[in-house]
């Protein structure tokens, strides 16, 4: 009789291959998530560092217009706090607010109180509906933006007429001020408004798009001319870059908790989820009728027991336990056929010599087959079962 020459031993502890097989799905999902995050970060890093910053030479910075103004004798100073911006509201100063929508409502009111009647010029860059109504009362932003970026002045404002076509297309505005200059209209709504203040010396300019201030757009159309005339009408230019860290003017009463920021629909939805979870718990916990008594012991078919235990072994990858059960059962059945008592069925020194003498063969393969190490994989386990079955048939053969 021939048997396998060797069956490498295996351990019940998880191997590296087994751990990788179990974790490869989660690992692949994490890799895809990381790759997606890196891709989104790369797509969004479109050189907008320092946008509208007069110190930035990036395509969306505004260093070029600041240098052109310096050549014309206009000084540029960058401020990042509301207090500095309010202090800069003077007749000889142009105050540019780069991102008005970043200001809180109270900050907007304080800034408007400082610039109203100051005699200087205030330039608001693309303010939205809720900020323009506070910083420039009487001006309203239209929900629909301009369809084109390059527009004709079509107004009597000297700066616009000298600049000609410029890329002001963006947010469109309407106003009820009779003396306002409505320039660069898009579908009869202005994308640049100049509203004089009550003193008549100062004014507020509302610009629908920041394109004329960007480094990479300054040489297009009449952008440079319009930007220099709007910002160079005074000897000093204060460039206000609102910062989210500027909390000096924040009203403590406006601070809201996390629950105040959540929409009411989320709170009602969470309550409904709790109710649904409670109903599901009650449904799963109730008795489905009376208990049914069952006589014990219950007879179970041997084939079902074997199949169930085999599935448990396979699910746990317990090839060592399965091989031990197969070998132990084979030894138990072989011992009576060889004339050995049941107590010596699992003793190699008694079983193997008796089996060798019965089969007239070498005892070494028989010892490896009946008492060897566990198989290394499923194929080796199946081969072991076939060999044990063949051995038992050969011993039973008359």
Buried (B, 14 or more C-beta within 10 A) or exposed (E): BEBBEEBEEBEEEEEEEEEEEEEEEEEEEEEEEEEEEEEEEEEEEEEBEBBBBBEBEBBBBBBBBBEBBEEEEBEBEBBEBBEBBBEBBBEEBBBBBBBBBBBBEBBBBBBBEBBBBBBBBBBBBBBEBEBBBBBBBBBBBBEEBBEEBBBEBEBEBEBBEEBEBBBBBBBBBBBEBEEBBBBBBBEEBBBBBBBBBEEEEBBBBBBBBBBBBBBEBBEBBBBBBBBBBBBBBBEBBBBBBBEEEBEEBEEEEEEEEEEEEEEEEEEEEEEEEEEEEEEEEEEEEEEEEEEEEEEEEEEEEEEEEEEEBEEEBEEEBBBBBBBEBBBEEBBEBBBEEBEBEEEBBBBBEBBBBBBBEBBEBEBEBBBBBBBBEBBBEEEBBEBBBEBBEBBBEEBEEE
